[in-house]
Amino acid sequence: RPATHTAMDQNPLPPLAVGQHIRYIESLDKAKDQFEYYVSEQFRVSGIYWGITAMDILNSLSTMDKDGIVEFVLSTQQSSGGFGGNVNHDAHLLYTLSAVQILALYDCLDKIDCERVVQFVKGLQQPDGSFTGDQWGEVDTRFSYCALSCCSLLGRLDALDVPAAISFIVSCRNFDGGFGCTPGAESHAGQVFTCVGALAIA
């Protein structure tokens, strides 16, 4: 059978501009005179996680201000044990996972009371196995992923009702093979990632 050639073969991708990516990520926390810096305040912790993960992949994590980042992340922890997206923001599962991921990446989980974080996550699990993102009650399979991932990183999956969490996630699977954010909700690629990821962790 003759070999087939694709457009990719004829037009190979240029080399990744590693240096430019690194300089761009390093510049993000210095652009404090930009409108975008302030309108993204509420998810700063997650933004830091995305940035340092990219830097780690680019073998440049050491160029980031580890001490400053860890100090900032610790300052976002609330009395509930969860973390907010920024200082004085409400604790939420999304940012709690990002905070734990950052501290794990920097091998600094010993700087927090992990049991307080676990109790925050545990307290958000509902009788049907789902998780709310925070005290205000929104349910989404993204939060199931966050809860399972967070407790797994802390070595405390045993604190959650994992069988109930699995049952809820499976109930969100649709006829097309995808997953929605709640039972009956439309399939979405983002939910497929979080649901499959959560099931893999569980």
JOHU-V545697 format. One record per backbone hydrogen bond with DSSP energy under -1.0 kcal/mol. NH is the residue of the N-H (numbers start at 1). CO is the residue of the C=O. Records with the same first field share a line. If there is no record, write none. Layout:
NH->CO ; CO
//
This chain:
10->6
11->7
18->16
21->17
22->18
23->19
24->20
25->21
26->22
27->23
30->27
32->30
34->31
39->35
41->38
43->40
44->41
45->85
47->43
48->44
49->45
50->46
51->47
52->48
53->49
54->50
55->51
56->52
57->53
58->54
59->56
60->55
63->60
64->61
66->64
69->65
70->66
71->67
72->68
73->69
74->70
75->71
76->73
77->74
78->82
81->78
84->76
89->86
92->83
93->133
96->92
97->93
98->94
99->95
100->96
101->97
102->98
103->99
104->100
105->101
106->102
107->104
108->103
111->108
112->109
114->112
117->113
118->114
119->115
120->116
121->117
122->118
123->119
124->121
125->122
126->130
129->126
132->124
133->138
137->134
140->131
143->140
145->141
146->142
147->143
148->144
149->145
150->146
151->147
152->148
153->149
154->150
155->152
156->151
159->156
160->157
162->160
165->161
166->162
167->163
168->164
169->165
170->166
171->167
172->169
173->170
174->178
177->174
180->172
185->182
188->179
192->188
193->189
194->190
195->191
196->192
197->193
198->194
199->195
200->196
201->197
202->198
//
